[in-house]
Amino acid sequence: MHELRNNARRRTLKAGRIIFNDRFSVIDCTVRNLSDTGACLEVASIIGIPDAFDLNIEADQPGRHCHVAWRTERRIGVAFR
């Protein structure tokens, strides 16, 4: 498969939090891979997750604002803004 990303992603297994709705809504996720420009997130369900949100990754500060590039049943590809 031809790689379309500008930056190679590194495999990882970190806890993350999807934060939206003026910080009132939080969904736990697992960061499966990560680069300077985006990430792949694994969630229990993509239902209710908006097209743009903040992502906090365990032990990494500050959070990153991102938008959804693609979705499957349990994974979301995001690009950092």
Beta strands, then each sheet from edge to edge (+ up, - down):
strand 1: 10-20
strand 2: 25-34
strand 3: 38-42
strand 4: 52-57
strand 5: 64-71
strand 6: 75-80
sheet 1: 1+ 2- 3+ 6- 5+ 4- 1+
end
